[in-house]
Amino acid sequence: MRKRPFWINFLLIFLAPIVALALGVATTMLFRTSQTNTSNLVINLFFLAACIGLISALNFSRTDLGLEINRGHVQRHLLISLAVFGVYMLFYIFVIRISALKPFTPAIAWGLLTNLVVVLAEELYFRGLLYGFIEKRFSGKAALVVTALLFGLFHARQGVSGIVTKLFTGWLWGSVRYASGMIFLLIFPIHYAFNTIWLLFEGNWNNPPTWAIYALPVIEFTIGLAFVVIRNRQPEQV
């Protein structure tokens, strides 16, 4: 990363996505984009553009972003990512009880495209550049905690429950980066599947069991904590 005072880089990283999202909202209002999927796509394209701009402006390396293949950690990244993916699939199958595929419509096509942009932007930002920035100046643990907190706050539009649930989700996904140093499988299949299955499948989405609302964050925190503990007990591989 280019040598600038810490606080300037931090402000750039913190404020650029906010400005980009505001510009995205303003653009949808200017062009009177009324369809939800189209509006979300436009707004998140601005977010993604801000992430790409930050990567270029601050000269983030692939290692900073978690996009450098660490051969010593590839197996670990694969195993823990599959474990996370498996937990969510079990949740969808046995709690949400997903069943048949929904009919494929233009709205679903737009939704799939929007989800792709959302996933790329959020992973590049939270588990990529923001995590790498904090890790390089403080520690991986600090990066894990801060990115989890900010990921929760980023979803404030979903209310207090959204902040809390996304905080624990951010903790689990961040623990994958912490334990393996990579984000490849966080993008696909974990995050994309997490966002997309509800779009494609019928299921008990609106009225899940009450216990599940509380159980999933507890499970996410526990698994993430296990990844952190396991990582701390293993010697670093080069």
C-alpha positions as CSV (number, residue, x, y, z in Angstrom):
1,M,0.0,0.0,0.0
2,R,1.2,3.5,-0.7
3,K,2.8,5.4,2.2
4,R,0.2,7.8,3.6
5,P,-0.7,8.7,7.1
6,F,-2.8,6.0,8.7
7,W,-5.8,8.3,9.3
8,I,-6.0,9.4,5.7
9,N,-6.0,5.9,4.4
10,F,-8.6,4.9,7.1
11,L,-10.9,7.8,6.1
12,L,-10.6,6.9,2.4
13,I,-11.5,3.3,3.1
14,F,-14.3,4.2,5.5
15,L,-15.9,7.0,3.5
16,A,-15.5,5.9,-0.1
17,P,-18.1,3.2,0.1
18,I,-20.5,5.5,1.9
19,V,-20.1,8.1,-0.8
20,A,-20.5,5.5,-3.5
21,L,-23.7,4.1,-2.0
22,A,-25.1,7.6,-1.7
23,L,-24.3,8.3,-5.3
24,G,-25.9,5.1,-6.3
25,V,-29.1,6.0,-4.4
26,A,-29.0,9.5,-6.0
27,T,-28.6,7.9,-9.5
28,T,-31.7,5.7,-9.0
29,M,-33.7,8.7,-7.8
30,L,-32.5,10.8,-10.7
31,F,-33.4,8.3,-13.3
32,R,-36.5,7.3,-11.3
33,T,-35.6,3.6,-11.2
34,S,-38.6,2.1,-9.4
35,Q,-37.8,-1.6,-9.8
36,T,-36.2,-3.0,-6.6
37,N,-33.7,-5.3,-8.4
38,T,-32.6,-2.6,-10.8
39,S,-32.1,-0.1,-8.0
40,N,-30.1,-2.6,-5.9
41,L,-28.0,-3.5,-8.9
42,V,-27.2,0.2,-9.6
43,I,-26.4,1.0,-6.0
44,N,-24.1,-2.0,-5.6
45,L,-22.3,-1.3,-8.8
46,F,-21.3,2.0,-7.3
47,F,-20.2,0.2,-4.2
48,L,-18.1,-2.3,-6.3
49,A,-16.6,0.6,-8.3
50,A,-15.6,2.2,-5.0
51,C,-13.9,-1.0,-3.9
52,I,-12.0,-1.3,-7.2
53,G,-11.0,2.4,-7.0
54,L,-9.7,1.9,-3.4
55,I,-7.7,-1.1,-4.4
56,S,-6.1,0.9,-7.2
57,A,-5.6,4.2,-5.3
58,L,-4.0,2.5,-2.2
59,N,-2.1,-0.1,-4.2
60,F,-3.5,-3.1,-2.3
61,S,-1.6,-6.4,-3.2
62,R,-3.3,-9.7,-3.7
63,T,-2.0,-10.7,-0.3
64,D,-3.7,-7.7,1.3
65,L,-6.9,-8.7,-0.3
66,G,-6.7,-12.4,0.6
67,L,-6.5,-13.2,-3.1
68,E,-2.9,-14.6,-3.0
69,I,-2.9,-18.4,-3.1
70,N,-1.1,-19.7,-0.1
71,R,-0.2,-23.3,-1.0
72,G,0.3,-24.2,2.6
73,H,-3.2,-23.1,3.6
74,V,-5.2,-24.2,0.5
75,Q,-6.4,-27.4,2.2
76,R,-7.4,-25.5,5.3
77,H,-9.2,-22.9,3.3
78,L,-11.1,-25.7,1.4
79,L,-12.0,-27.7,4.5
80,I,-13.3,-24.8,6.6
81,S,-15.1,-23.2,3.7
82,L,-16.9,-26.5,3.0
83,A,-17.8,-26.8,6.7
84,V,-19.4,-23.3,6.7
85,F,-21.2,-24.1,3.4
86,G,-22.4,-27.4,4.9
87,V,-23.8,-25.6,8.0
88,Y,-25.8,-23.2,5.9
89,M,-27.1,-26.0,3.7
90,L,-28.3,-28.0,6.7
91,F,-30.0,-24.9,8.0
92,Y,-31.8,-24.3,4.7
93,I,-32.8,-28.0,4.3
94,F,-34.0,-28.8,7.8
95,V,-35.0,-25.4,9.2
96,I,-36.1,-23.4,6.2
97,R,-37.1,-26.6,4.5
98,I,-36.3,-25.5,1.0
99,S,-38.2,-27.5,-1.6
100,A,-38.9,-26.9,-5.3
101,L,-37.2,-24.4,-7.5
102,K,-39.2,-21.3,-8.2
103,P,-40.1,-20.6,-11.8
104,F,-37.3,-18.7,-13.6
105,T,-38.4,-15.2,-14.3
106,P,-36.7,-11.9,-15.4
107,A,-36.9,-10.8,-11.8
108,I,-34.9,-13.8,-10.7
109,A,-32.4,-13.2,-13.4
110,W,-31.9,-9.7,-12.2
111,G,-31.7,-10.9,-8.7
112,L,-28.9,-13.4,-9.6
113,L,-27.0,-10.6,-11.3
114,T,-27.5,-8.3,-8.4
115,N,-26.4,-10.9,-5.9
116,L,-23.2,-11.5,-7.9
117,V,-22.3,-7.7,-7.7
118,V,-23.3,-7.6,-4.0
119,V,-21.1,-10.6,-3.1
120,L,-18.1,-9.3,-5.0
121,A,-18.4,-5.9,-3.5
122,E,-18.9,-7.0,0.1
123,E,-16.2,-9.6,0.1
124,L,-13.6,-7.3,-1.6
125,Y,-14.4,-4.6,0.9
126,F,-15.0,-6.4,4.2
127,R,-12.9,-9.6,4.1
128,G,-10.6,-8.1,1.4
129,L,-9.2,-4.6,1.6
130,L,-10.7,-3.5,5.0
131,Y,-9.5,-6.8,6.7
132,G,-6.1,-6.5,5.0
133,F,-5.7,-2.9,6.0
134,I,-6.4,-3.5,9.7
135,E,-4.4,-6.7,9.8
136,K,-1.3,-5.1,8.4
137,R,-1.4,-2.3,11.0
138,F,-2.7,-4.2,14.0
139,S,-3.4,-7.9,13.9
140,G,-5.6,-10.5,12.3
141,K,-7.7,-10.7,15.4
142,A,-8.3,-7.0,15.4
143,A,-9.2,-7.2,11.7
144,L,-11.6,-10.1,12.4
145,V,-13.5,-8.2,15.2
146,V,-13.6,-4.8,13.4
147,T,-14.8,-6.2,10.1
148,A,-17.5,-8.3,11.8
149,L,-18.7,-5.2,13.7
150,L,-18.7,-3.0,10.5
151,F,-20.4,-5.8,8.5
152,G,-23.2,-5.8,11.0
153,L,-23.5,-2.0,11.0
154,F,-23.5,-2.0,7.2
155,H,-26.8,-3.8,7.3
156,A,-28.4,-1.3,9.7
157,R,-31.2,-0.8,7.1
158,Q,-32.5,-4.2,8.2
159,G,-33.0,-3.0,11.8
160,V,-31.4,-4.1,15.1
161,S,-32.0,-7.8,14.3
162,G,-30.3,-7.4,11.0
163,I,-27.2,-5.7,12.6
164,V,-26.9,-8.5,15.2
165,T,-27.4,-11.4,12.8
166,K,-25.0,-9.9,10.2
167,L,-22.4,-9.3,12.9
168,F,-22.3,-13.0,13.7
169,T,-22.3,-13.9,10.0
170,G,-19.4,-11.4,9.5
171,W,-17.6,-13.0,12.4
172,L,-17.9,-16.5,10.8
173,W,-16.9,-15.4,7.3
174,G,-14.1,-13.3,8.7
175,S,-12.8,-16.3,10.6
176,V,-12.4,-18.1,7.3
177,R,-10.0,-15.4,6.2
178,Y,-8.3,-15.4,9.6
179,A,-7.7,-19.1,9.6
180,S,-6.6,-19.5,6.0
181,G,-5.6,-16.1,4.8
182,M,-7.8,-16.4,1.7
183,I,-11.3,-15.3,0.6
184,F,-11.8,-17.3,-2.7
185,L,-14.4,-19.7,-1.3
186,L,-16.0,-17.0,0.8
187,I,-17.1,-15.5,-2.5
188,F,-18.2,-18.8,-4.1
189,P,-19.9,-20.8,-2.8
190,I,-20.5,-19.5,0.7
191,H,-21.6,-15.9,0.3
192,Y,-23.2,-16.3,-3.1
193,A,-25.1,-19.4,-2.1
194,F,-26.1,-17.7,1.2
195,N,-27.7,-14.8,-0.7
196,T,-29.1,-16.7,-3.6
197,I,-30.8,-19.9,-2.3
198,W,-33.7,-17.9,-1.0
199,L,-34.1,-16.4,-4.4
200,L,-34.2,-19.7,-6.2
201,F,-36.1,-22.1,-3.8
202,E,-39.5,-22.2,-2.2
203,G,-39.3,-22.5,1.6
204,N,-40.4,-21.3,5.0
205,W,-38.6,-18.0,4.6
206,N,-41.0,-15.7,6.3
207,N,-41.8,-17.8,9.4
208,P,-38.8,-19.8,10.5
209,P,-38.9,-21.4,13.9
210,T,-38.2,-18.9,16.7
211,W,-35.4,-21.0,18.1
212,A,-33.6,-20.9,14.8
213,I,-33.5,-17.1,14.8
214,Y,-31.3,-17.3,17.9
215,A,-29.6,-20.7,17.2
216,L,-27.9,-19.7,13.9
217,P,-25.9,-16.8,15.3
218,V,-24.8,-18.9,18.2
219,I,-23.7,-21.6,15.8
220,E,-21.9,-19.1,13.6
221,F,-20.1,-17.6,16.6
222,T,-19.1,-21.0,17.9
223,I,-17.8,-22.3,14.6
224,G,-15.9,-19.1,14.0
225,L,-14.4,-19.3,17.4
226,A,-13.3,-22.8,16.8
227,F,-11.6,-21.7,13.5
228,V,-9.7,-19.0,15.5
229,V,-8.6,-21.4,18.2
230,I,-7.5,-24.1,15.7
231,R,-5.6,-21.5,13.7
232,N,-3.8,-20.1,16.9
233,R,-2.7,-23.6,17.8
234,Q,-1.1,-24.4,14.5
235,P,2.3,-23.2,13.4
236,E,2.5,-20.8,10.5
237,Q,3.2,-22.3,7.1
238,V,5.0,-20.5,4.4
